[in-house]
Amino acid sequence: NDDPPVAPLPVDPEQPELDIYQGDLSYPPSDSVNVWPFLSNPSQASNFSAAHPEGIVLSAEVLIQGERKLLVAQPVVDIMSASNLDVVTGWRQPNGTWLEDGGTDGDGPWGKTCNAFMNRTVFQPCLFDLYGDISEMIDIAPEEAALVQAMWASLNATVSTSYISRSPSALLGPCNSSCALEYWAQYGGTGTEAQAPECGVPGCTA
C-alpha cells in the first residue's frame, strides 16, 4: 500500500498556502493510471487525454482537458534562464526565427492576457482548441467563459495538492550552493538554476 499513514488535509480554497501534508506527517496517496488499455486499443480513447478525464496538469500555469488547453501565464521567471526572457512568448519556426514574438509581457498574439511573465499581479487565462488550432494562436476564452472558470478552479485545486520532498536534514548531506552550481554546469547548467539540488552534491562539502 503506497498511501500515507496519515491522510492529507482537504484543500481549502480560502487558504491556498496551507500545508495539507502537515510537515512530515503525510504525503500524496498513489494516483497512478493504467494507460495500457489506451495503448493497446487506441479506439478506446476519445481524445489524447482520455486516460486523465479530470485533465492533465502540465504546470502551475497549464491544464489540458480533452480538446481544450488552459494557459494562465508564461512560466514563473525564477525557473527561466535570463537569456530567454525576451523570447518565451512567441513561436519558433524550423529555421530558427520567431513568429509573433510579443517579448516579455508584450502584446503578443493574444494581447496582454496569458502572456503574463514578469508581471504576475493579474492573471487573465487563454483557452485554446488543440485540435482546431494546433499553433495556439486563437484565444477562445471569451466564447467559453464558463469552461475557463471551471478549468481554472480545477487547476488551482490540483496545484494546491503539489508536494515538495521533505527529506530529513540529517539525510540531505552537506549543502553548498556555489559548489553545486559549478557541478551542474558541467552537465549543461547555466549556473542560475533555481531548482537544482544544492545538498548532497558529489564533491561538495559544507
C-alpha positions as CSV (number, residue, x, y, z in Angstrom):
1,N,0.0,0.0,0.0
2,D,1.5,3.3,-1.1
3,D,-1.0,5.5,0.7
4,P,0.4,7.7,3.6
5,P,-0.1,6.7,7.2
6,V,-1.9,10.0,7.8
7,A,-4.3,11.4,5.2
8,P,-3.6,14.8,3.8
9,L,-5.9,17.6,4.9
10,P,-8.6,18.7,2.5
11,V,-7.7,21.5,0.1
12,D,-9.1,24.8,1.4
13,P,-9.5,27.4,-1.4
14,E,-9.5,30.1,1.2
15,Q,-6.1,29.1,2.4
16,P,-4.0,28.3,-0.7
17,E,-0.8,28.3,1.3
18,L,-2.0,25.7,3.7
19,D,0.4,22.7,4.1
20,I,-2.1,19.9,3.6
21,Y,0.7,17.4,4.3
22,Q,1.3,18.7,7.8
23,G,5.0,18.8,7.7
24,D,6.4,15.3,7.6
25,L,3.2,13.6,8.7
26,S,1.7,12.8,5.3
27,Y,2.4,12.7,1.5
28,P,0.2,12.2,-1.6
29,P,-1.5,8.9,-2.0
30,S,-0.9,6.8,-5.1
31,D,-2.9,8.2,-8.0
32,S,-1.4,6.3,-11.0
33,V,-3.4,5.5,-14.1
34,N,-3.2,2.3,-16.1
35,V,-2.7,3.5,-19.6
36,W,-2.2,0.1,-21.2
37,P,-5.8,-0.2,-22.4
38,F,-5.4,3.0,-24.3
39,L,-2.1,2.0,-25.8
40,S,-3.2,-1.5,-26.8
41,N,-6.6,-0.3,-28.1
42,P,-6.4,3.3,-29.2
43,S,-10.1,3.3,-30.2
44,Q,-11.0,3.4,-26.5
45,A,-9.5,6.8,-26.2
46,S,-11.9,9.6,-27.2
47,N,-9.1,12.1,-27.1
48,F,-5.4,12.3,-26.3
49,S,-6.0,12.9,-22.6
50,A,-8.7,10.2,-22.2
51,A,-6.6,8.4,-19.5
52,H,-7.0,11.5,-17.4
53,P,-10.6,12.6,-17.6
54,E,-10.1,15.3,-15.0
55,G,-7.3,16.8,-17.1
56,I,-3.5,16.8,-17.3
57,V,-1.7,19.5,-15.3
58,L,1.4,20.3,-17.2
59,S,2.5,23.1,-14.7
60,A,1.0,25.6,-12.3
61,E,0.0,27.6,-15.4
62,V,-1.3,25.0,-17.8
63,L,-4.1,22.4,-17.8
64,I,-5.3,20.2,-20.6
65,Q,-8.8,18.7,-20.6
66,G,-9.8,16.8,-23.7
67,E,-9.5,19.2,-26.7
68,R,-9.0,22.3,-24.6
69,K,-5.9,23.8,-23.2
70,L,-6.0,26.5,-20.4
71,L,-3.0,28.8,-20.2
72,V,-2.9,31.1,-17.3
73,A,0.5,32.7,-17.8
74,Q,4.0,32.0,-19.0
75,P,6.3,30.1,-16.7
76,V,7.4,31.8,-13.5
77,V,10.5,33.9,-14.0
78,D,12.6,32.0,-11.4
79,I,12.8,28.8,-13.4
80,M,13.7,30.5,-16.7
81,S,17.3,31.4,-17.7
82,A,17.9,35.2,-18.3
83,S,18.7,34.6,-21.9
84,N,15.1,33.5,-22.6
85,L,13.3,36.5,-21.0
86,D,12.6,38.2,-24.4
87,V,11.6,35.2,-26.5
88,V,9.3,32.9,-24.4
89,T,6.0,34.4,-25.7
90,G,6.4,33.6,-29.4
91,W,6.5,30.7,-31.8
92,R,9.9,29.5,-33.0
93,Q,10.0,28.4,-36.6
94,P,12.0,25.5,-38.1
95,N,14.5,28.0,-39.5
96,G,15.1,29.4,-36.0
97,T,13.1,32.7,-36.5
98,W,10.4,33.7,-34.1
99,L,6.8,34.3,-35.2
100,E,4.6,36.9,-33.5
101,D,7.0,37.4,-30.7
102,G,5.5,39.8,-28.2
103,G,8.5,39.8,-26.0
104,T,8.4,39.8,-22.2
105,D,4.9,40.8,-21.1
106,G,4.4,42.3,-24.5
107,D,1.3,42.3,-26.7
108,G,2.0,39.1,-28.5
109,P,-0.8,37.4,-30.4
110,W,-3.2,37.4,-27.5
111,G,-2.7,40.9,-26.1
112,K,-1.7,41.3,-22.5
113,T,-3.6,38.2,-21.2
114,C,-1.9,34.9,-20.7
115,N,1.4,36.4,-21.8
116,A,1.9,37.4,-18.1
117,F,5.6,36.7,-17.4
118,M,7.4,39.3,-15.4
119,N,4.3,41.0,-14.0
120,R,2.2,38.3,-12.2
121,T,-0.1,40.5,-10.2
122,V,-3.1,39.9,-12.5
123,F,-3.8,36.8,-14.5
124,Q,-6.2,36.5,-17.4
125,P,-6.3,33.0,-18.9
126,C,-6.4,32.0,-22.5
127,L,-8.2,28.9,-23.8
128,F,-7.1,27.0,-26.9
129,D,-8.7,24.4,-29.2
130,L,-5.8,21.8,-29.5
131,Y,-7.4,20.1,-32.5
132,G,-8.6,23.1,-34.5
133,D,-5.7,25.5,-33.6
134,I,-2.6,23.4,-33.1
135,S,-0.4,26.6,-33.0
136,E,-2.5,28.0,-30.2
137,M,-2.9,31.4,-32.0
138,I,-6.7,31.9,-31.3
139,D,-7.8,32.6,-27.7
140,I,-11.4,31.3,-27.4
141,A,-11.7,32.1,-23.7
142,P,-14.3,34.8,-24.2
143,E,-16.6,32.4,-26.0
144,E,-16.2,29.6,-23.4
145,A,-16.0,31.7,-20.2
146,A,-17.8,29.1,-18.0
147,L,-15.3,26.4,-19.1
148,V,-12.4,28.7,-18.4
149,Q,-13.6,29.3,-14.8
150,A,-14.2,25.5,-14.2
151,M,-10.8,24.6,-15.6
152,W,-9.0,27.3,-13.7
153,A,-10.6,26.2,-10.4
154,S,-9.6,22.6,-11.2
155,L,-6.0,23.8,-11.9
156,N,-5.8,25.8,-8.7
157,A,-7.2,22.8,-6.7
158,T,-4.6,20.5,-8.2
159,V,-1.7,22.9,-7.6
160,S,-2.8,23.2,-4.0
161,T,-2.0,19.4,-3.6
162,S,1.5,19.7,-5.0
163,Y,4.1,18.1,-2.8
164,I,7.7,19.1,-2.3
165,S,10.1,16.4,-1.0
166,R,10.9,16.8,2.7
167,S,14.0,14.7,3.4
168,P,15.1,14.9,7.0
169,S,18.0,17.3,7.3
170,A,20.3,14.6,8.7
171,L,19.9,12.7,5.3
172,L,20.5,15.7,3.0
173,G,24.2,15.7,3.1
174,P,26.3,18.9,3.0
175,C,24.7,22.0,1.3
176,N,26.9,24.3,-0.7
177,S,25.1,26.4,-3.4
178,S,28.1,27.8,-5.2
179,C,29.8,24.4,-5.4
180,A,26.5,22.8,-6.6
181,L,26.1,25.3,-9.4
182,E,29.6,24.6,-10.6
183,Y,28.9,20.9,-10.5
184,W,25.6,21.1,-12.5
185,A,27.3,23.5,-15.0
186,Q,29.4,20.6,-16.3
187,Y,26.2,18.9,-17.3
188,G,24.8,21.8,-19.3
189,G,23.6,24.0,-16.4
190,T,23.8,27.8,-16.9
191,G,24.8,28.5,-13.3
192,T,21.5,30.1,-12.5
193,E,19.3,27.0,-11.8
194,A,16.8,27.8,-9.1
195,Q,15.6,24.2,-8.8
196,A,18.9,22.3,-8.9
197,P,19.8,20.3,-5.8
198,E,22.3,22.0,-3.5
199,C,22.7,19.4,-0.8
200,G,24.5,16.0,-1.1
201,V,26.1,17.0,-4.5
202,P,29.1,14.8,-5.3
203,G,32.4,16.6,-4.4
204,C,30.8,19.4,-2.5
205,T,31.4,20.0,1.2
206,A,29.7,22.4,3.6
